[in-house]
Amino acid sequence: MKRNIQAGTCNSGHHLSRRSLMKGLLTTAGGMAVANWGVLTHSQTIAAETKRSGKRCIMLYMGGGASQIDTFDMKPGRPTGGEFRPVQTKVTGIQVCEYLPNIARHAEKLGIIRSMRTKTPDHGPGGYYMHTGYHPGERFPHPEAGAMIAKYCENPESDLPSFVKIGGQSGIYGSGYLGPQYEPFVVEEDGRVPNFVNPSVGTEIQERRGELLNFMEQRFAEQRKGEPFAAHHTAELRTIRLMRARQAFNVSAEWERAKERYGDNKFGRGCFTALKLVEAGVSFVEVAHGNHDTHMDNFPISKALYSTMDPAWGSLLDDLTQRGLLKDTLVVWTSEFGRTPAINVRAGRDHFGRAWTTVLAGGGIKGGQHYGSSDRDGFEVAENPVSEADFIATIYKAMGINHRAKHFLGSRPIWATPEGSKPIEQLLG
């Protein structure tokens, strides 16, 4: 089964007739665009009543594999240390790269995991592992963390999607056995919505068409009752509701005031859009920041990447704090893997999974600490190794989700994270 599917789009000429709306829904359900409102299939998992935690999560995903040694696990004076200098933060024992001054200001909020030990240094499988906690070769697809969080933390009355991906560089692994209701809604790197959510006709005409559609479907349902029809009708209604709520994605006016702090670029605007979406009640937003695959010229490329990443991430933490949202919003900084401590002959760092770093903040995380460590040159984990499954389990527990929750595919039981996975209790409030 192909899991890395790019978002589908609809041309703005499509009208909200029953035929074209169905076409749009089917296209996007396959392309993972509006499917997180369309329960097109049924399972015990989707039917079950779930307790909503009311928490939110923003994942900043560094596509390509960000370097741990050049960011949060620096090795000054060692052969692997590289060109960047560490700066001391106000938290003893936490140093960060000199090109991350905005993040350094937030050191007391950060839970830094310096002992990630993951199973593959390949982009596709690595991304799947770091989004789901599971091996990508299993017989059925597992949901990525955004889908699981959408299931347990969504507001079912909201017109907005519960799982949004800003930029597709990190890959789309989908909702797996949870069903299409929890697929991600994918928008552009700068947070702009696809054209199909913009109505092609005026409000009055749209409402008349909606009334006609509702009348026809009620008559149809009287003679042909069934869950697939009810699910399709729900998908239609939620798509129409999204059209009404689409302005939540339009941050243009506020962006003019925010762009100097966040950085006037796609990632900066994506982070600001994520702020506005969680403020509006969206459960999970992933913001992609790509091009960290620095096999050559690691240091000039990384310096440029950090100049984009640092102000956006730092300002996001500033605004979440000032608005009183950080205590209920988990911010995750991660990649599919890290980069080699050794610097290659092209002045680059290659793929590396034996000892690397991720960062958590807010959402119940005890900040101002690091967990685990790598050895003096960064080649191996020295203490407290953390697997992909442990990492996902930690996210779930921070979000108020049972990391070993049992779901069903038909009568087959499936758990949210693999057997043996364990949250990092030291980081959890």
Buried (B, 14 or more C-beta within 10 A) or exposed (E): EEBBBEBBBBEEEBBBEBEBBEEBBBBBBEBBBBBBBBBBBBBBBBEEEBEEBEBBBBBBBBBBBBBBBBBBBBBEEEEBBBEBEBBEBEBEEBBBBBBBBBBBBBBEBBBBBBBBBBBBBBBBBBBBBBBBBBBBEEEEBBBBBBBBBBBBBBBEEBBBBBBBBBBBBBBBBBBBBBBBBBBBBBBBBBBBBBEBBEBBEEEEEBEEBBEEBEEEBEEEEEEEEEEEEEBBBBBBBBBBBBBEBBEBBBBEEEBEEBBEBBBEBBBBBBBBBBBBBBBBBBBBBBBBBBBBBBBEEBBEBBBEBBEBBBBBBBBBBBBBBEEEBBEBBBBBBBBBBBBBBBBEEEBBBBBBBBBBBBBBBBBBBBBBBBBBBBEEBBBBBBEBBBBBBBBBBBBBBBBBBBBBBEBBBEEEEBBBBBEEBBBBEBBBE
